[in-house]
Amino acid sequence: MEGTRLVGIISECDYLDKVSLYGKSSKETPVGDIMVRDSVTVDPDQTVSNCL
């Protein structure tokens, strides 16, 4: 987050794909290097149909 703006998200898959499988160090790899930056978000008042 930068203030109230979402700048990225990280999942277990991101960690496995970009850190563990490439032998990188967890302690030395910044989250910003492995997080997904182009996240699609919706507001809580959106319907499931609109989100699909």
N, C-alpha and C positions, 0 to 999 in steps of 0.2 A: 504494500500500500504506500502511496505517496499522498498523505493527508487522507482524503476520502476517496481517492481514485485508485482503482485496482490496476496494478501494473503487471501482475503475473500470478501464477498459481503453480504449485508443485505437487506432484503425486508420487506414490511409491514407484510407479512405472517410470516416471522421469528419473528418479534416483537410480533405479536398476539399469535403465537404458544408458544413462549418461555418466554415471559414476562407477558403479559396481562392475559392469561388464567391461569397462575400459581401464580398470585398475587404478582409477584416480583415488585420491585420499578424500574421505568425507570431511575431515577436519580442515582441509586446505581448499576445498572447492566451494566458492561462493554460491549461494542459492540463485543469485541473479544469472549465473552462467548456465544453469540447467532448467530454470523454470520456463513454463510456456507463457509467452508474453501476449499472444493474440487470443485472449479468452473471450468467448461469447457469453454475455450475461443478459439476464432479463430482470424486470422488476417483479416484486412479489405479487403484484395484482394482475399479472399476465395469466391468461388461461393456458392450459396444456396444449390446446389446439394451436394457439398463436405461437407457442414456443417450438412446436414441431415444424 
